[in-house]
């Protein structure tokens, strides 16, 4: 079908798949609750993709046209999918090596439950700012902090919210971060002007978030937590070797990230180092894990590392809560997450290639009257693309291209656009269960997106601060003539 015969979508065309998707997703959450992300949402996205495709056919798009759009959409997310698989392998070998249990062991003895949540925010913020990656921070330090929270009897959902808050604050202000470099590049400003301008929204947001986390910790009852803490320490002592040497895999990953190695080889190297340390420090655990007396010891060690990478590590300590901490990981643990991402990208690819995304954004632009409404429209568009396209990069690039001329026409400096793109495009991505970031956070931390969503205070507050500054005009930078 030639491009000349294609019809541009009407507003009803663009809204129909969205309404269908929202209805199915709402029904999935109502029926399945927090488990909606592990199957029901994928079905909702698949059938919504079919509805979008039928609208495309009505507008003279061929199935080949839309298939190519889906392939393009998925190909852009392949790096994220490979990183997910690598993180699964890393968690498997780090649990088996005792790296995760060592972090839990020492963390339980050092961290005070009353200031645990704000401490989590600060630690993850420092690490993320140093390496420029919220994903790597969550996949390494974050996994250990979740284990510490469980060992203390703290809330995993609140802890996940604190981990994500700190990780995204550090990522957002790090010159090493990909999104922090992408937003100014799309908007037409330089990196450090962009970072300085983001301080207006990020600093008040993180301060308020820290105050809320501190308030929660100080007012949280810790009765019974000491018993859980002591039991966790005892069981780790009885079942795993703990040593400061087991922090080496963590240091290796952080070092490679600081030296700007790509995430996939960095995390896969961390998984391999974890496997080597498992052979050195936990040979008895590996022997029990494989349970193959017919194999020689070296072969059993190789098989243990190999299996931990694809199935994760499993053991029985006799304490159910501890088993839940250490029976984790493996590439296959990420397959449902990848299924969710592929389903979402299929929907986003059809919506983009048929022009329905562009139609929705053009309608928003018609509603823009002043600076405040322009910034609000940018925020809504970036958030909407995180929902529809399921990819934070698309949620930065597409609105950046669409709104750039409008910002210039109104005499607004490009830093305003780049900051707004990050305030929504970057920070709302982990709040959506089927977005690549939301699926990654839930799969890595073992906490459902809808469970941690109310506690990601930094990301939520930052969005509100951006709206307030937009409508009040505070910090809005004009272009100097």
N, C-alpha and C positions, 0 to 999 in steps of 0.2 A: 504493500500500500504506500503510495507516494505521500510525502509530507504535505503536499498541496491539498490533498483530499481530507486530511485530518481536521476535525472540528475542535476548537478550543473548549475546554470544559466549562460548564456553567457553575455558578456557586452551589447549586443543588447537587450537581455531579460530584464536586469536591467534598461536600459535606456528607453525602450518603455513606461512603465507606467509613468515615470517621464516626458517624452516629451508630452504624452497625458495630464497629469495633468497641466503642464505649459501652454499648449495651451488652455485648458478649463478655467483655472484661468485668463489668459490674456483676453480671450473673455468676461468673466464675469465682469472684471473690466472695459473693454471698453464699454460694454452695460449698466451696472448698476452703475458704479462709486463706490462711498463710500458705497452704499447699497449692494455691492457684498457679504459682510460677513453675511448678514442676509437672506440667502436662496440660491442664485446662487452658492456660493462657496461650500456649502454642497452637491449640486447636482454634481458639478465637482469632488469632492473628492469621492463620492459614485461610479460614473461611472469609475473613475480611479482605484478604488479598484477592480471593476469587471475586468478591463483590466489586472491588476496585478494578479488576481486570475486565469484568463484564461492562463496567462503565466505559473503560477504554475501548473495548470492541464497538460499543455503541457510537463512540466518537471516531471510528475508523482507524484505530490502532490495531496492528496485527499482534497475534500471540508471539511472533518472533520479536517484534519491537519490545514488548513488555518483558519477554524472557531475557533479552539483552540488558534491559534496565536492571533486572533482578541480579544477573550475573555481575554487572558492574558494582551494584550496591554491596553484594557479598564479598567481592574481591577486595574492596576497600577495608573490610573488616578481618581479612585473613590474618594479618599480623596479631590482632587481638585474640583470635581463636588459637593461634599457636602459643601465645603467651599463657592462655588459660591452661592448655595441656602441660606446658612446662611448670606452671605453678602447682598443678596436681601432682606431678612427679616430685617437685621440691618438698611439698608437705609430707608426702609419703616417706621419703628418705630422711627428712629432718625429724619426723616423729620417731622413726626406727633408730636413728643414730643417738637420740636423746637430746638433740639440740633444742627442740620445743619443750621437752620436760625440764631441761636445765634452765631455760628462760623462766618457766613457771616456778621451779624450785627456788631460784634466787629471788625472783620477783615477789613471791609470797613472803619471803623473809625481810625484804627491804621496803616494799610499798605499804603505806598506811591506808586502810580502807576509807578513812574519812576524806582523804585528798586523792583517792585513786583516780577518779574520773578526770579532774583537771590535769593531773600528772600525765595521764594517757594522752590528752590533747597536746600538751607541751612536748612530750617525747616524740610523738609521731610528726608534729609540726617541724621540729628540728631535723629529724631524719629526712623527711620529704623535701624540705628546703635544700638540704645538702645534696640530695641525689636527683631532685627534679622529677620524681615519679611517685604519685599517690598509689599506683598499682603495686610497685615494688615494695613500698612501705607497708601496705596492707598485707601483702603476701608473705612478708618476713616478720617484722616486728609485730604487726597486727595479729598474726596467728598466735604468737606467744602471749600477747596481752589478753586475748580472749580466754586462753587457758588459765592465766592468772586470775581473771575475773571469776571463772567457774570454780577455781580452787578456793577463792575467798567467799564464795556465795554471793558475789555481786551480780547485777543484772547483765546478761550477755547483750541484750538489746541496747541498753544505755551505753555499755562499753563499746559496742560497734558504732554507735552514734558518735562517741568521743573519738574513736580511731579515725573514722571518716572525716570528721570535722577538722582534726589536726592535720591529717594527711592532705586534704584539699587546700587548707590554708597555706601549708608549706609549698605544695605544688604550684599554687596560683602565684606566689611571689618569687619562685625560683627562676633565675635566668636559664637554667638547664631544662626546664619543662617544655614539652612539645607544644602544649596548648598556649602557654605563655608566650611562645615565639610565634605561633600561628595567628593569634588574634591581632597583634599589631601589623603583621605582614599583610593580612587581608584588609585592614583598615587604613593603612598608609601612614603609620607612625613608627617610631623606633622603639626598641625593646625597653629601654630604661625609662623613657617618658611614660610608656604604658604601665610599667611596674609602679612608678611613683604615683601615677593617677589612681591606680587601684587601691592605694593605701587609704583613700577616703572612704571606701566601702568595706575593705577587709579588716582594718584595725578596729573600728567600733564593733564590727560583727564578732570578731574573735574575743574581744574583751567581754562583751555581753554573754557570749557562749560560755566562757570560762567562769563567769559569775554564776550562771545557771547550774553548770556542772558542780561547782563548789557548793552551792546551796543544796543540791540534791544529795551530795555526799555527806555534808554535815548534818543533814536532817534524816538520813537513812539509818534505820535501825540495823545494827550489826549483831544482834543476838543470834547465837548459833553459828555465826561465820567462823569463829575461832575453832570450833570443833571440825568444821569442814576443812579449814586451812591445815590444821594439825594432821588430819587424816590424809589429805592430799600429799603433804610432805612425807609422811610415813610410807605411803604406798609407792611413791616415786623412789624413795630410798631402797625399798625392798625389791623393786623390779627393774630399775634402771641405774646405770652408772652416770653420775653427774660430775662435771668438771668444767672449769673455765675454758679449757681447750675446745669445748663443744660450741663456743661462740665463734670459732674460726669460720664455719660456713656462712654465718651472718656477715662477718667482716669482709669475706671474699665478695659477697654479692654487693655490699655497700661500696667497696673499693671499685669494683668494675662499673657500677652505676655512676660513681663520681668521675671516673675516667671516660664516661660517655660511650661505653660499649652498648650495643643494642640490647633491648630488654630480653628478647628470646634467648640468645646465647648466654647472657648474664644469669638468668634464672635457671637455665638448664645446667650451667656450670655449677651453680649453687646446689642443685639436686645431686650432681655427680660427687661433689665434695662431701655432701651429707652422706651419701652411700659409702664413701671411703671411711668416714669417721664412724659409721655404723659398724663396719667390719672391725675397726680398731677397738671401739669402746663397748659394743653390745653384741659380741659373737653368740652368746647364749640365747639372746632374744631372737636372733636371726635363725639359729638352729631350731628353736621351737616354732618359729613362724613358718619355716619350710617343711619341717617334719619329714625329711627324706633320709632315713638311715642308710639307704643303699648308695647314696652319693658321698664322694669324698668331701672333706671340710672346705677346701678352696671352692669347689663347685657349689656347695651349699651357700657360701658367702656371696658368690656371684648371683646365684638364683634369688637370694634374699633381696639384694639391691634391685635386681631386675624386676622382681614381682612387686616390690614396694612402689616402684615408679608407675606401674600400670594398674595395680589394684588398691594401692595404699597399704598401710601397715595395720595388722590386727593382732591383738593379744588379749589375754584374760588375766586381770589383776585380782579378780574376786570382788571388786567394788565397781558397781555399775556406773557411777558418776565419773570415775577415773577412766574406765574403758571408753566412755563417750569422748573423753579428751584425746586419747591416744589412738583410737581406731579410726584413722582418717587418711585422706589423701588419695593419690593415684590419679592417673590421667582419666580413667573411666568415671571418676567422681565428677568430672567436668562435662561429661557428655550431655546431660540434661540442660546444663547452662548453655552449651553450644547450640543445642536444639532450639532453645528459646531465642538466642541471638539470630540464628538463620531464619526462623519464622518471622521475626520482627523485620529483618532486612529485606525479606521477600515483599512484605507489605510496603515498606518505605521505597523500595525500588520501583514498584508499579505506580505508586503515587507520584513519584518524581518524574518518571519518563512520560507519563500521560499529562503532565502539566497541572495536576491537581494541587500540588504543593505551592506552586507559583501563584495559582489562583487564590488560594487562601491568604497568602501574604499580601497580594495586591488589594484584597478587600480590607485588610488591616490598615494599609497605608492610606486608604480613603478616610479612615476615622481619625487620622492624625491631625491635630490642630496646633499644638504648641510643643515646646521642648519636652515637657513632662510626658505628654501622650506619645511622642516619638520614641522616647526611651522605654516607656511601658510597652509600646508595640514591638520594639526590638526584643525586650525580655520575653514577651509572650511568644513571639515567633521562634526564638531559640529554644524555649521550653517545649513548644509544640513540635519542633523538629526532633528534639530528644525523644518525644513520645512517638511520633510517626516514623521517623527514619531510624531511630534507635542507635544513633551514633553521634557522639559529642563533636567530632570533627565537622560533620555535615551541619550540626547546629551552630557552628561558628562560621564556617565558610559561606554557606548559602545566605544567611541573613546579612553577613558582612558585605557580600556583593550587592544584595538587593537594597540595603539602606545607605550605602556609602554616599551615593549622589545626593540623597535627601539631607544627610548631615552636612555635606558641603554647601548645598543650596541654602541652608538655614544659618550658615556661618559658624558651625560648631566644629571644634577641633577634632581630629580623628581619634584622639585619646578617649573621648567620650564614647565613641562607638566601640573601640577595642575593649574598654573596661566593661561596657554593658554586655558585650558578647561573652566575656568570661563570667560575669556575674550570673548569667543564666545558662549559657551553653555548656560551660564547664561544671558549674556547681549544681545544676539540677540533674545532671546525667546519672549520678548514683542513686537518685530518689525514685527511679522508674524501673520496675522489676525486669522488664524485657529489654531495656537499654543495655548495651555492651558493658557499661560501667556498673549499673545496678545488678546485673546478672553476675558479674565478676565479684563484686563485694559480697553478695549473698552466698555464692558458691565457695569463696575463699574463707570467709569468717564463720560460715555455718549458721548464719542468722538471716531469716527471711527479710527481704527489702521492706515489706510493710510493717515488720516488727521493729526495725531500727529507724524507720523514716521519721517518727515524731521526735527522735532524739538527736538528729543531725542538725543541731542548733545553729552552727556556723553557717551552713549552706542555706538554711531557711531564713535566718535573720539577714544575711547578706542580700538576699533577694528583696526583702522589705526595705532595707537601707537604700538600695539602688533606686527603688521607686520614690522614696521620700526625697532623696537628693535631686532626682530628676524634676519633680514637681515644685520643689522649693528653689531650685536653681543653685543651691550650694555646691561648690566645686565644679560646676559646669564651665568648661573652658571654651572660650570663643577664639575664632581664628583672627590673628592679628593681620590687619590689612597693610 
